[in-house]
């Protein structure tokens, strides 16, 4: 593992909300906005952007945690900007805090963690 990042470093991930990311369960759609579980997936990816640069060729990242505090909706077609910030790197684990916004409006905050391990 390459230890090339420090606490406070940031990565930005931008994405457009699609109809496949709405709050939909086996019983049907709850509402046509960006689902909390979709926020969690994208927040984990934003943290993984650090891992992609830190891992060696024989290593891979594995998710260890993700939290979402959903504050307001994002509609289909809106661009979400997720800013992940390194909160800590201890051993082979990186913890990021993040905030997700749409046009400057806060839609979610939380944390995501990953460990970097040998592929085998």
N, CA, C and O of each residue as an XYZ file, in Angstrom:
480
protein
N       0.846     -1.185      0.000
C       0.000      0.000      0.000
C       0.884      1.239      0.000
O       1.835      1.353      0.774
N       0.545      2.155     -0.886
C       1.263      3.429     -0.936
C       0.564      4.426     -0.018
O      -0.632      4.676     -0.160
N       1.299      4.981      0.903
C       0.727      5.934      1.847
C       0.965      7.340      1.301
O       1.859      8.049      1.763
N       0.157      7.740      0.311
C       0.402      8.987     -0.421
C      -0.580     10.108     -0.073
O      -0.465     11.217     -0.594
N      -1.537      9.824      0.800
C      -2.526     10.832      1.174
C      -2.417     11.157      2.658
O      -1.875     10.380      3.444
N      -2.942     12.321      3.023
C      -2.914     12.777      4.412
C      -4.309     13.216      4.835
O      -5.168     13.488      3.996
N      -4.523     13.282      6.122
C      -5.782     13.790      6.663
C      -6.056     15.158      6.039
O      -5.179     16.020      5.988
N      -7.272     15.335      5.575
C      -7.674     16.599      4.954
C      -7.658     16.586      3.436
O      -8.258     17.460      2.811
N      -6.979     15.608      2.825
C      -6.984     15.510      1.364
C      -8.392     15.195      0.880
O      -9.144     14.504      1.566
N      -8.753     15.697     -0.297
C     -10.109     15.516     -0.813
C     -10.113     14.951     -2.230
O      -9.154     15.103     -2.987
N     -11.214     14.299     -2.558
C     -11.526     13.814     -3.902
C     -12.968     14.216     -4.186
O     -13.805     14.258     -3.284
N     -13.243     14.509     -5.443
C     -14.586     14.893     -5.864
C     -15.107     13.849     -6.847
O     -14.417     13.469     -7.793
N     -16.325     13.396     -6.612
C     -17.020     12.495     -7.531
C     -18.334     13.162     -7.916
O     -19.122     13.548     -7.052
N     -18.565     13.295     -9.230
C     -19.806     13.895     -9.716
C     -20.602     12.841    -10.459
O     -20.046     12.009    -11.176
N     -21.902     12.890    -10.279
C     -22.777     11.943    -10.963
C     -24.155     12.554    -11.137
O     -24.565     13.427    -10.373
N     -24.867     12.080    -12.157
C     -26.232     12.519    -12.413
C     -27.187     11.436    -11.925
O     -27.019     10.263    -12.259
N     -28.177     11.821    -11.145
C     -29.139     10.867    -10.599
C     -29.972     10.277    -11.745
O     -30.535     11.003    -12.564
N     -30.034      8.941    -11.776
C     -30.816      8.254    -12.808
C     -32.078      7.638    -12.200
O     -32.201      7.527    -10.980
N     -32.994      7.248    -13.049
C     -34.241      6.639    -12.572
C     -33.999      5.289    -11.900
O     -34.852      4.823    -11.145
N     -32.856      4.651    -12.157
C     -32.521      3.382    -11.503
C     -32.045      3.572    -10.065
O     -31.835      2.588     -9.356
N     -31.873      4.808     -9.624
C     -31.343      5.092     -8.288
C     -32.388      5.673     -7.341
O     -32.044      6.273     -6.322
N     -33.657      5.495     -7.677
C     -34.715      6.013     -6.814
C     -35.034      5.014     -5.698
O     -34.613      3.858     -5.735
N     -35.779      5.487     -4.723
C     -36.159      4.646     -3.581
C     -37.204      3.635     -4.043
O     -38.406      3.897     -3.990
N     -36.731      2.484     -4.494
C     -37.600      1.430     -5.010
C     -37.247      0.124     -4.321
O     -36.079     -0.255     -4.228
N     -38.277     -0.554     -3.841
C     -38.109     -1.837     -3.165
C     -38.939     -2.882     -3.893
O     -39.547     -2.571     -4.917
N     -38.981     -4.103     -3.399
C     -39.739     -5.179     -4.047
C     -41.209     -4.811     -4.236
O     -41.833     -5.241     -5.206
N     -41.758     -4.032     -3.331
C     -43.166     -3.638     -3.410
C     -43.408     -2.474     -4.362
O     -44.557     -2.117     -4.622
N     -42.337     -1.879     -4.885
C     -42.477     -0.770     -5.828
C     -41.750      0.476     -5.379
O     -41.063      0.499     -4.358
N     -41.927      1.516     -6.183
C     -41.253      2.780     -5.902
C     -41.920      3.516     -4.748
O     -43.143      3.640     -4.694
N     -41.093      4.000     -3.830
C     -41.585      4.793     -2.703
C     -41.737      6.250     -3.132
O     -42.767      6.881     -2.897
N     -40.685      6.766     -3.765
C     -40.709      8.121     -4.316
C     -39.611      8.230     -5.374
O     -38.608      7.521     -5.302
N     -39.794      9.104     -6.342
C     -38.854      9.189     -7.468
C     -37.681     10.138     -7.219
O     -37.428     11.036     -8.022
N     -36.966      9.938     -6.108
C     -35.772     10.736     -5.799
C     -34.627      9.802     -5.430
O     -34.834      8.621     -5.150
N     -33.424     10.347     -5.435
C     -32.173      9.648     -5.136
C     -32.307      8.931     -3.791
O     -32.477      9.567     -2.751
N     -32.228      7.614     -3.827
C     -32.423      6.789     -2.638
C     -31.229      6.865     -1.685
O     -30.094      7.092     -2.104
N     -31.506      6.674     -0.424
C     -30.444      6.664      0.584
C     -29.420      5.577      0.280
O     -28.220      5.800      0.441
N     -29.878      4.396     -0.161
C     -28.919      3.329     -0.469
C     -28.068      3.680     -1.689
O     -26.934      3.213     -1.788
N     -28.580      4.487     -2.617
C     -27.775      4.933     -3.755
C     -26.727      5.955     -3.288
O     -25.601      5.960     -3.786
N     -27.097      6.810     -2.341
C     -26.131      7.745     -1.760
C     -24.984      6.957     -1.121
O     -23.815      7.298     -1.302
N     -25.326      5.895     -0.370
C     -24.305      5.082      0.299
C     -23.337      4.473     -0.714
O     -22.124      4.496     -0.508
N     -23.870      3.932     -1.798
C     -23.026      3.331     -2.843
C     -22.070      4.374     -3.431
O     -20.878      4.111     -3.591
N     -22.595      5.542     -3.747
C     -21.765      6.574     -4.365
C     -20.774      7.187     -3.384
O     -19.677      7.578     -3.781
N     -21.142      7.277     -2.119
C     -20.213      7.765     -1.095
C     -19.058      6.786     -0.929
O     -17.906      7.197     -0.788
N     -19.366      5.483     -0.944
C     -18.297      4.483     -0.857
C     -17.366      4.607     -2.060
O     -16.149      4.491     -1.915
N     -17.926      4.839     -3.237
C     -17.091      5.007     -4.434
C     -16.192      6.244     -4.297
O     -15.016      6.194     -4.658
N     -16.733      7.342     -3.781
C     -15.936      8.557     -3.618
C     -14.725      8.299     -2.732
O     -13.634      8.791     -3.019
N     -14.905      7.529     -1.652
C     -13.781      7.158     -0.783
C     -12.827      6.211     -1.522
O     -11.610      6.284     -1.355
N     -13.395      5.335     -2.329
C     -12.576      4.368     -3.070
C     -11.627      5.056     -4.055
O     -10.608      4.479     -4.435
N     -11.949      6.276     -4.468
C     -11.051      7.000     -5.367
C      -9.654      7.136     -4.757
O      -8.658      7.125     -5.480
N      -9.579      7.265     -3.438
C      -8.277      7.278     -2.767
C      -7.615      5.912     -2.870
O      -6.428      5.807     -3.179
N      -8.400      4.861     -2.607
C      -7.884      3.486     -2.606
C      -7.291      3.124     -3.965
O      -6.262      2.452     -4.031
N      -7.927      3.560     -5.042
C      -7.443      3.235     -6.382
C      -6.002      3.704     -6.603
O      -5.245      3.074     -7.342
N      -5.637      4.798     -5.966
C      -4.271      5.311     -6.089
C      -3.327      4.741     -5.030
O      -2.112      4.717     -5.231
N      -3.871      4.285     -3.915
C      -3.052      3.791     -2.811
C      -2.651      2.328     -2.953
O      -1.574      1.932     -2.509
N      -3.508      1.532     -3.567
C      -3.268      0.089     -3.623
C      -2.130     -0.250     -4.584
O      -1.886      0.444     -5.571
N      -1.452     -1.332     -4.258
C      -0.431     -1.894     -5.138
C      -1.114     -2.861     -6.099
O      -2.293     -3.170     -5.921
N      -0.403     -3.343     -7.108
C      -1.006     -4.211     -8.124
C      -1.517     -5.530     -7.550
O      -2.412     -6.146     -8.129
N      -0.961     -5.973     -6.419
C      -1.409     -7.230     -5.802
C      -2.384     -6.996     -4.648
O      -2.617     -7.887     -3.831
N      -2.953     -5.787     -4.589
C      -3.862     -5.432     -3.499
C      -5.220     -4.981     -4.044
O      -5.366     -4.636     -5.216
N      -6.204     -4.998     -3.142
C      -7.541     -4.517     -3.485
C      -8.162     -3.910     -2.243
O      -7.808     -4.265     -1.119
N      -9.094     -2.988     -2.457
C      -9.816     -2.381     -1.351
C     -11.091     -3.145     -1.062
O     -11.700     -3.730     -1.958
N     -11.486     -3.132      0.197
C     -12.733     -3.767      0.619
C     -13.444     -2.807      1.568
O     -12.835     -2.258      2.486
N     -14.731     -2.614      1.333
C     -15.494     -1.712      2.180
C     -15.621     -2.244      3.594
O     -15.833     -3.438      3.801
N     -15.489     -1.349      4.571
C     -15.623     -1.732      5.976
C     -16.798     -1.045      6.660
O     -17.325     -1.553      7.649
N     -17.209      0.105      6.139
C     -18.319      0.826      6.766
C     -18.828      1.909      5.830
O     -18.105      2.397      4.962
N     -20.074      2.269      6.024
C     -20.640      3.431      5.334
C     -21.827      3.923      6.153
O     -22.627      3.129      6.648
N     -21.931      5.235      6.287
C     -23.075      5.832      6.976
C     -23.629      6.962      6.117
O     -22.901      7.619      5.373
N     -24.935      7.170      6.243
C     -25.597      8.232      5.483
C     -26.545      8.971      6.406
O     -27.399      8.369      7.057
N     -26.384     10.265      6.453
C     -27.372     11.130      7.087
C     -27.990     11.920      5.930
O     -27.397     12.869      5.416
N     -29.189     11.505      5.539
C     -29.857     12.070      4.364
C     -30.618     13.322      4.799
O     -31.506     13.253      5.650
N     -30.267     14.456      4.213
C     -30.806     15.735      4.679
C     -31.854     16.337      3.757
O     -32.769     17.014      4.226
N     -31.736     16.102      2.445
C     -32.719     16.638      1.501
C     -32.644     15.847      0.201
O     -31.649     15.167     -0.053
N     -33.688     15.929     -0.626
C     -33.738     15.088     -1.827
C     -32.895     15.617     -2.978
O     -32.572     16.802     -3.060
N     -32.554     14.687     -3.861
C     -31.971     15.011     -5.166
C     -32.876     14.354     -6.195
O     -33.224     13.180     -6.072
N     -33.250     15.110     -7.198
C     -34.197     14.630     -8.198
C     -33.476     13.947     -9.359
O     -32.288     14.170     -9.595
N     -34.220     13.116    -10.070
C     -33.684     12.484    -11.282
C     -33.201     13.588    -12.225
O     -33.894     14.579    -12.454
N     -32.004     13.392    -12.763
C     -31.420     14.362    -13.688
C     -30.538     15.405    -13.038
O     -29.805     16.108    -13.734
N     -30.588     15.526    -11.717
C     -29.739     16.510    -11.044
C     -28.327     15.958    -10.863
O     -28.136     14.754    -10.696
N     -27.346     16.853    -10.898
C     -25.957     16.446    -10.671
C     -25.640     16.518     -9.182
O     -25.821     17.551     -8.538
N     -25.165     15.402     -8.656
C     -24.738     15.318     -7.267
C     -23.221     15.398     -7.244
O     -22.546     14.716     -8.016
N     -22.689     16.225     -6.366
C     -21.244     16.342     -6.161
C     -20.943     15.781     -4.780
O     -21.437     16.278     -3.768
N     -20.120     14.731     -4.758
C     -19.726     14.127     -3.486
C     -18.265     14.461     -3.249
O     -17.396     14.095     -4.040
N     -18.005     15.154     -2.159
C     -16.645     15.507     -1.760
C     -16.238     14.618     -0.596
O     -16.772     14.731      0.507
N     -15.282     13.731     -0.860
C     -14.756     12.836      0.171
C     -13.475     13.433      0.727
O     -12.629     13.919     -0.024
N     -13.337     13.395      2.044
C     -12.172     13.962      2.719
C     -11.567     12.895      3.625
O     -12.281     12.245      4.388
N     -10.252     12.718      3.541
C      -9.585     11.743      4.403
C      -9.721     12.201      5.849
O      -9.291     13.294      6.216
N     -10.326     11.344      6.658
C     -10.465     11.604      8.094
C      -9.334     10.933      8.862
O      -8.785     11.507      9.803
N      -8.988      9.703      8.450
C      -7.872      9.006      9.088
C      -7.353      7.901      8.172
O      -8.091      7.345      7.359
N      -6.083      7.603      8.323
C      -5.459      6.434      7.706
C      -4.668      5.768      8.821
O      -3.656      6.290      9.288
N      -5.151      4.608      9.235
C      -4.492      3.864     10.314
C      -4.192      2.477      9.779
O      -5.101      1.711      9.459
N      -2.910      2.161      9.684
C      -2.517      0.885      9.101
C      -2.982      0.818      7.667
O      -2.621      1.662      6.847
N      -3.791     -0.195      7.361
C      -4.276     -0.371      5.994
C      -5.730      0.088      5.823
O      -6.375     -0.263      4.835
N      -6.246      0.870      6.779
C      -7.636      1.329      6.689
C      -7.707      2.837      6.508
O      -7.038      3.599      7.207
N      -8.538      3.251      5.546
C      -8.787      4.666      5.309
C     -10.250      4.952      5.643
O     -11.147      4.220      5.226
N     -10.475      6.015      6.392
C     -11.821      6.480      6.732
C     -11.977      7.874      6.128
O     -11.140      8.754      6.327
N     -13.064      8.050      5.389
C     -13.356      9.345      4.785
C     -14.677      9.871      5.320
O     -15.621      9.112      5.537
N     -14.731     11.155      5.526
C     -16.024     11.804      5.709
C     -16.417     12.331      4.333
O     -15.564     12.517      3.465
N     -17.699     12.567      4.143
C     -18.119     13.097      2.851
C     -19.319     14.013      3.030
O     -20.036     13.961      4.029
N     -19.505     14.850      2.023
C     -20.734     15.626      1.915
C     -21.175     15.546      0.463
O     -20.361     15.605     -0.458
N     -22.478     15.409      0.281
C     -23.069     15.351     -1.052
C     -23.952     16.574     -1.224
O     -24.772     16.888     -0.361
N     -23.779     17.260     -2.345
C     -24.542     18.470     -2.605
C     -25.129     18.451     -4.017
O     -24.641     17.752     -4.905
N     -26.179     19.230     -4.192
C     -26.759     19.501     -5.504
C     -26.854     21.012     -5.619
O     -27.578     21.649     -4.854
N     -26.130     21.587     -6.565
C     -26.123     23.039     -6.770
C     -25.856     23.785     -5.465
O     -26.465     24.820     -5.197
N     -24.940     23.249     -4.658
C     -24.566     23.881     -3.402
C     -25.467     23.538     -2.220
O     -25.147     23.887     -1.083
N     -26.587     22.863     -2.468
C     -27.510     22.467     -1.397
C     -27.081     21.121     -0.838
O     -26.896     20.161     -1.587
N     -26.922     21.051      0.480
C     -26.491     19.824      1.136
C     -27.599     18.787      1.085
O     -28.722     19.047      1.517
N     -27.275     17.585      0.546
C     -28.277     16.518      0.539
C     -27.910     15.375      1.476
O     -28.798     14.667      1.953
N     -26.611     15.177      1.752
C     -26.238     14.083      2.655
C     -24.823     14.285      3.184
O     -23.986     14.939      2.562
N     -24.588     13.694      4.368
C     -23.253     13.635      4.952
C     -23.064     12.241      5.524
O     -24.020     11.476      5.651
N     -21.827     11.918      5.867
C     -21.556     10.638      6.494
C     -20.091     10.281      6.415
O     -19.229     11.133      6.201
N     -19.829      8.983      6.596
C     -18.467      8.458      6.531
C     -18.472      7.151      5.765
O     -19.479      6.445      5.701
N     -17.321      6.847      5.184
C     -17.118      5.559      4.509
C     -15.704      5.082      4.828
O     -14.770      5.879      4.913
N     -15.562      3.765      5.003
C     -14.260      3.191      5.313
C     -13.921      2.046      4.385
O     -14.803      1.325      3.919
N     -12.634      1.884      4.121
C     -12.139      0.768      3.320
C     -10.794      0.315      3.868
O     -10.021      1.110      4.403
N     -10.533     -0.972      3.723
C      -9.227     -1.519      4.035
C      -8.590     -2.001      2.750
O      -9.270     -2.467      1.836
N      -7.283     -1.882      2.694
C      -6.527     -2.367      1.545
C      -5.839     -3.665      1.964
O      -5.054     -3.696      2.911
N      -6.159     -4.741      1.228
C      -5.671     -6.083      1.547
C      -5.030     -6.713      0.321
O      -5.274     -6.287     -0.808
N      -4.213     -7.727      0.552
C      -3.678     -8.529     -0.548
C      -4.843     -9.219     -1.247
O      -5.779     -9.662     -0.581
N      -4.806     -9.320     -2.571
C      -5.903     -9.922     -3.327
C      -6.176    -11.356     -2.911
O      -7.331    -11.776     -2.844
N      -5.114    -12.114     -2.630
C      -5.351    -13.513     -2.260
C      -5.963    -13.601     -0.886
O      -6.235    -14.699     -0.400
